[in-house]
């Protein structure tokens, strides 16, 4: 029997405009991708063939980038190729996790069920990501407002107040002298420009090192996990992503070694990714996943390893992983909803210290002047 070609062999080499489009079609909103897969599942359930469902969706799709993709996928499937192979042509739109689950459903003759599992997994990840982004809006707005007000104070308000101190014959307090030096330095547009250029340069350098230097990235990610509040949030986010993905893949009857490898790619923290990749290697030698993960208690708490161990013994590891994913997703959602309450006292304290310092530096020389008369 002639062996069936691998997915990479079935996909033709792309040139010209097709290769360019597939390389640069990277920003299709998650909502549109969920719409596409969910509606395709609905049409298949209603009795339409895969090609008929794709044709209908190509007429309904409003997003121009997604419309190009759906049209290309439809043409590719019409030539006799699998849907999963067609989706693999756009790895930045449909990651390995989704295409693997769909391929598993095609092999088992359960495409509709696999699409449903993919949609559920995407919705859970979307909800998790939305709660994180939503929680960051408040501190971002507050910090931006403080920076803008600080710049206005230093460049417009304080120079006028400090100019009054030039008439004082008495020696100014230390706090006032420091304020004068800082204000005069920052009031100079050249100095302010150099500071902003330096900040931008350091930021670019930081993210460049974070992207290119694996040791630097590992150190930063390790530091994040040790930070108060932020470290706890980061751990729960990574555990939520890991458990959501692994539960979905195992439910799709994908081998646990492959499922664990794919799950590791969904973790943003490098320490979690490396720990899961290492577990993949050890797991292939016959060891239990719970035993492997229990060796890293700083990353995987006892609750995680114990639930996985119970799942391994009962044969319901996917069900218990779903319980874990729900628990950590709810924990992250609660923390993110209360994030503004957590960070607000810190912001108020820092802002109060800054205002108090400026007030003391301005008021003290005036009090000295009053006492001299």
C-alpha positions as CSV (number, residue, x, y, z in Angstrom):
1,X,0.0,0.0,0.0
2,X,1.4,3.4,-0.9
3,X,1.8,5.6,2.2
4,X,-0.3,8.7,2.4
5,X,1.7,11.9,1.9
6,X,2.4,14.0,5.0
7,X,0.6,17.3,5.5
8,X,3.7,19.2,4.2
9,X,3.9,17.0,1.1
10,X,0.2,17.6,0.3
11,X,0.6,21.4,0.5
12,X,2.0,22.7,-2.8
13,X,4.9,25.2,-2.8
14,X,3.6,28.7,-2.9
15,X,5.0,31.5,-5.0
16,X,4.2,35.1,-5.9
17,X,1.1,36.8,-4.5
18,X,-0.1,33.6,-2.7
19,X,3.1,33.2,-0.7
20,X,3.1,36.9,0.1
21,X,-0.6,36.9,1.3
22,X,-0.1,33.8,3.5
23,X,3.0,35.3,5.1
24,X,1.4,38.6,5.9
25,X,-2.2,37.6,6.7
26,X,-1.5,37.6,10.5
27,X,-4.1,39.9,12.0
28,X,-7.5,38.4,11.7
29,X,-9.4,39.1,14.9
30,X,-10.2,36.2,17.2
31,X,-13.9,36.9,17.0
32,X,-13.9,36.5,13.2
33,X,-12.0,33.2,13.4
34,X,-14.4,31.9,16.0
35,X,-17.3,33.1,13.8
36,X,-15.9,31.2,10.8
37,X,-15.3,27.8,12.6
38,X,-18.5,28.0,14.6
39,X,-20.7,28.7,11.6
40,X,-18.9,26.0,9.6
41,X,-19.7,23.5,12.4
42,X,-23.3,24.7,12.4
43,X,-23.7,24.2,8.6
44,X,-22.1,20.7,8.7
45,X,-24.5,19.8,11.5
46,X,-27.4,21.1,9.4
47,X,-26.5,18.6,6.7
48,X,-24.4,20.7,4.3
49,X,-21.2,19.3,2.9
50,X,-17.9,20.9,3.9
51,X,-17.5,22.5,0.5
52,X,-21.1,23.9,0.5
53,X,-20.5,25.3,4.0
54,X,-17.3,27.0,2.9
55,X,-19.0,28.5,-0.1
56,X,-21.8,30.0,2.1
57,X,-19.2,31.4,4.5
58,X,-17.2,33.0,1.7
59,X,-20.4,35.0,0.9
60,X,-21.1,35.9,4.5
61,X,-17.5,36.9,5.6
62,X,-17.1,40.7,6.0
63,X,-13.4,40.8,7.0
64,X,-11.4,41.2,3.8
65,X,-8.4,39.2,5.1
66,X,-10.5,36.4,6.3
67,X,-12.5,36.5,3.0
68,X,-9.3,35.9,1.1
69,X,-8.4,33.0,3.4
70,X,-11.9,31.4,3.2
71,X,-11.9,31.6,-0.6
72,X,-8.5,30.0,-0.8
73,X,-9.4,27.3,1.7
74,X,-12.6,26.5,-0.3
75,X,-10.7,26.2,-3.5
76,X,-8.1,24.0,-1.8
77,X,-10.7,21.7,-0.3
78,X,-12.6,21.4,-3.6
79,X,-9.4,19.8,-5.0
80,X,-9.8,16.9,-2.6
81,X,-7.6,18.1,0.3
82,X,-8.5,17.9,3.9
83,X,-9.8,21.0,5.8
84,X,-6.9,20.7,8.3
85,X,-4.3,20.8,5.5
86,X,-6.0,23.8,4.1
87,X,-5.9,25.6,7.5
88,X,-2.2,24.6,8.0
89,X,-1.4,26.9,5.0
90,X,-2.2,29.8,7.4
91,X,-0.3,28.9,10.6
92,X,-0.4,32.4,12.0
93,X,-4.2,32.4,11.7
94,X,-4.9,28.8,12.7
95,X,-2.2,27.6,15.0
96,X,-1.0,24.0,15.4
97,X,-3.4,23.4,18.3
98,X,-6.5,24.0,16.2
99,X,-5.3,22.2,13.0
100,X,-4.2,19.2,15.0
101,X,-7.6,18.9,16.7
102,X,-9.4,19.3,13.4
103,X,-7.2,16.7,11.7
104,X,-7.9,14.3,14.6
105,X,-11.7,14.8,14.0
106,X,-11.3,14.1,10.3
107,X,-9.4,10.9,10.9
108,X,-12.1,9.7,13.4
109,X,-14.9,10.9,11.1
110,X,-16.0,13.4,13.7
111,X,-15.3,16.8,12.1
112,X,-18.3,18.5,13.6
113,X,-17.3,17.4,17.1
114,X,-13.7,18.5,16.6
115,X,-14.8,21.9,15.3
116,X,-17.0,22.3,18.4
117,X,-14.1,21.5,20.7
118,X,-11.9,24.0,18.8
119,X,-14.5,26.7,19.1
120,X,-15.0,26.0,22.9
121,X,-11.2,26.2,23.4
122,X,-10.9,29.4,21.4
123,X,-13.8,31.0,23.4
124,X,-12.1,30.1,26.7
125,X,-8.8,31.6,25.6
126,X,-10.6,34.7,24.3
127,X,-12.3,35.2,27.6
128,X,-9.1,34.7,29.5
129,X,-7.2,37.2,27.2
130,X,-10.1,39.7,27.4
131,X,-10.1,39.7,31.2
132,X,-6.3,40.3,31.2
133,X,-6.4,43.2,28.7
134,X,-9.4,44.7,30.3
135,X,-7.7,44.8,33.7
136,X,-4.7,46.6,32.2
137,X,-6.7,49.5,30.9
138,X,-7.1,51.3,34.2
139,X,-3.5,51.3,35.3
140,X,-2.4,52.3,31.8
141,X,-4.8,55.3,31.8
142,X,-3.7,56.3,35.3
143,X,0.0,56.1,34.6
144,X,-0.4,58.0,31.3
145,X,-2.3,60.7,33.1
146,X,0.3,61.0,35.8
147,X,3.1,61.3,33.2
148,X,1.3,64.0,31.3
149,X,0.4,66.0,34.4
150,X,4.0,65.6,35.6
151,X,5.4,67.0,32.3
152,X,3.0,69.9,32.4
153,X,4.0,70.7,36.0
154,X,7.7,70.5,35.4
155,X,7.6,72.5,32.1
156,X,4.9,75.1,32.8
157,X,3.9,75.4,36.5
158,X,7.0,74.8,38.6
159,X,9.4,77.2,36.6
160,X,7.1,80.1,37.4
161,X,7.0,79.2,41.1
162,X,10.7,78.6,41.4
163,X,11.5,81.9,39.7
164,X,10.2,83.6,42.9
165,X,12.9,81.9,45.0
166,X,15.6,83.8,43.1
167,X,14.7,86.8,45.2
168,X,15.4,85.0,48.4
169,X,18.7,86.1,50.2
170,X,18.4,83.2,52.7
171,X,19.8,79.8,51.9
172,X,17.1,77.5,50.5
173,X,16.2,74.1,52.1
174,X,17.7,71.0,50.5
175,X,14.4,69.8,49.2
176,X,13.9,73.1,47.4
177,X,17.4,73.1,45.9
178,X,16.8,69.6,44.6
179,X,13.5,70.6,43.1
180,X,15.1,73.7,41.4
181,X,17.8,71.6,39.9
182,X,15.4,68.9,38.6
183,X,12.9,71.5,37.3
184,X,15.6,73.5,35.5
185,X,17.0,70.3,34.0
186,X,13.6,69.0,32.8
187,X,12.3,72.4,31.7
188,X,15.0,72.4,29.0
189,X,13.4,70.9,25.8
190,X,16.8,69.4,24.8
191,X,17.2,67.5,28.1
192,X,13.5,66.4,28.0
193,X,14.0,65.1,24.4
194,X,17.2,63.2,25.4
195,X,15.4,61.6,28.3
196,X,12.5,60.4,26.1
197,X,15.0,59.2,23.5
198,X,16.8,57.3,26.2
199,X,13.6,55.7,27.5
200,X,12.5,54.7,24.0
201,X,16.0,53.4,23.2
202,X,16.2,51.3,26.4
203,X,12.6,50.0,25.8
204,X,13.6,48.9,22.2
205,X,16.8,47.3,23.5
206,X,14.9,45.5,26.3
207,X,12.3,44.0,23.9
208,X,15.0,43.2,21.3
209,X,17.0,41.2,24.0
210,X,13.8,39.6,25.2
211,X,13.0,38.4,21.7
212,X,16.5,37.3,20.6
213,X,18.4,36.4,23.8
214,X,17.1,33.2,25.4
215,X,19.1,33.6,28.6
216,X,17.9,37.2,29.1
217,X,14.3,36.1,28.4
218,X,14.6,33.3,30.9
219,X,15.9,35.6,33.6
220,X,13.1,38.2,33.1
221,X,10.4,35.5,33.1
222,X,11.9,34.0,36.3
223,X,11.9,37.4,37.9
224,X,8.2,38.0,36.9
225,X,7.2,34.7,38.6
226,X,8.9,35.9,41.9
227,X,7.3,39.3,42.0
228,X,4.5,39.9,44.5
229,X,1.0,39.9,43.0
230,X,2.3,39.9,39.4
231,X,4.0,36.5,39.9
232,X,0.9,34.9,41.3
233,X,-1.2,36.2,38.4
234,X,1.4,35.1,35.8
235,X,1.4,31.5,37.3
236,X,-2.4,31.3,37.2
237,X,-2.6,32.6,33.6
238,X,0.0,30.0,32.4
239,X,-1.6,27.2,34.3
240,X,-5.0,28.2,32.9
241,X,-3.7,28.2,29.3
242,X,-1.9,24.9,29.8
243,X,-4.9,23.1,31.3
244,X,-7.4,24.5,28.8
245,X,-5.2,23.4,25.8
246,X,-4.2,20.0,27.1
247,X,-7.8,19.2,28.1
248,X,-9.1,20.1,24.6
249,X,-6.4,18.1,22.8
250,X,-6.9,15.0,25.0
251,X,-10.6,15.2,24.4
252,X,-9.8,15.0,20.7
253,X,-8.0,11.7,21.3
254,X,-4.7,13.2,20.4
255,X,-1.7,11.3,22.0
256,X,-0.7,12.8,25.3
257,X,3.0,13.3,24.1
258,X,1.8,15.4,21.1
259,X,-0.8,17.1,23.2
260,X,1.7,18.2,25.8
261,X,4.1,19.5,23.2
262,X,1.4,21.6,21.6
263,X,0.2,22.8,25.1
264,X,3.7,24.0,25.9
265,X,3.6,26.5,23.0
266,X,0.5,28.2,24.5
267,X,2.4,29.2,27.7
268,X,3.8,32.7,27.4
269,X,6.3,32.2,30.3
270,X,9.5,30.5,29.1
271,X,10.0,28.6,32.3
272,X,6.6,26.9,31.9
273,X,7.3,26.3,28.2
274,X,10.6,24.7,28.9
275,X,9.3,22.6,31.8
276,X,6.5,21.2,29.6
277,X,8.9,20.5,26.7
278,X,11.2,18.7,29.1
279,X,8.1,16.7,30.4
280,X,7.3,15.7,26.8
281,X,10.7,14.1,26.5
282,X,10.4,12.3,29.8
283,X,6.8,11.3,29.1
284,X,7.8,9.4,26.0
285,X,9.9,7.2,28.2
286,X,6.9,5.9,30.1
287,X,6.8,8.1,33.2
288,X,3.5,9.5,34.5
289,X,2.8,13.2,33.8
290,X,1.9,13.9,37.4
291,X,5.2,12.5,38.6
292,X,7.2,14.7,36.1
293,X,5.4,17.9,36.9
294,X,5.6,17.3,40.7
295,X,9.3,17.7,40.4
296,X,8.7,21.4,39.8
297,X,6.5,22.5,42.6
298,X,7.3,26.2,42.1
299,X,5.6,26.0,38.7
300,X,3.0,23.3,39.2
301,X,1.3,23.4,42.7
302,X,0.3,20.2,44.4
303,X,-3.4,20.7,43.4
304,X,-2.4,20.5,39.7
305,X,-0.2,17.4,40.0
306,X,-2.7,15.6,42.3
307,X,-5.7,16.2,40.0
308,X,-3.6,15.0,37.1
309,X,-2.6,11.9,39.1
310,X,-6.2,11.2,39.9
311,X,-7.1,11.6,36.2
312,X,-4.3,9.2,35.2
313,X,-5.6,6.6,37.6
314,X,-9.3,6.9,36.7
315,X,-8.7,7.5,32.9
316,X,-10.5,10.8,33.1
317,X,-7.5,13.1,32.8
318,X,-9.2,15.3,30.2
319,X,-12.2,15.9,32.5
320,X,-10.0,16.8,35.5
321,X,-7.9,19.1,33.4
322,X,-11.1,20.8,32.3
323,X,-11.9,21.3,36.0
324,X,-8.4,22.8,36.5
325,X,-8.8,25.1,33.6
326,X,-12.2,26.3,34.9
327,X,-10.7,26.9,38.3
328,X,-7.7,28.9,37.2
329,X,-9.7,30.8,34.5
330,X,-12.2,31.9,37.2
331,X,-9.3,32.8,39.5
332,X,-7.6,34.9,36.8
333,X,-11.0,36.6,36.0
334,X,-11.6,37.4,39.7
335,X,-8.1,38.9,40.1
336,X,-8.3,40.9,36.9
337,X,-11.7,42.3,37.9
338,X,-10.2,43.3,41.3
339,X,-6.9,44.5,39.8
340,X,-7.9,48.1,39.8
341,X,-8.8,47.8,43.5
342,X,-5.4,46.1,44.2
343,X,-3.3,48.7,42.3
344,X,-5.2,51.8,43.3
345,X,-3.7,52.1,46.8
346,X,-0.2,51.8,45.3
347,X,-0.9,54.5,42.7
348,X,-2.4,56.8,45.4
349,X,0.6,56.3,47.7
350,X,3.1,57.0,44.9
351,X,1.2,60.0,43.7
352,X,0.8,61.3,47.3
353,X,4.5,61.0,47.9
354,X,5.3,62.9,44.7
355,X,2.8,65.7,45.5
356,X,3.9,65.9,49.1
357,X,7.6,66.2,48.1
358,X,6.8,69.1,45.7
359,X,4.6,70.8,48.3
360,X,7.3,70.6,51.0
361,X,9.9,71.9,48.6
362,X,7.7,74.9,47.7
363,X,6.2,75.7,51.1
364,X,9.4,75.4,53.2
365,X,11.2,78.4,51.8
366,X,8.0,80.5,52.0
367,X,7.8,79.6,55.7
368,X,11.4,80.5,56.2
369,X,10.8,83.9,54.5
370,X,7.7,84.5,56.7
371,X,9.7,83.8,59.9
372,X,12.5,86.1,58.9
373,X,10.2,89.1,59.1
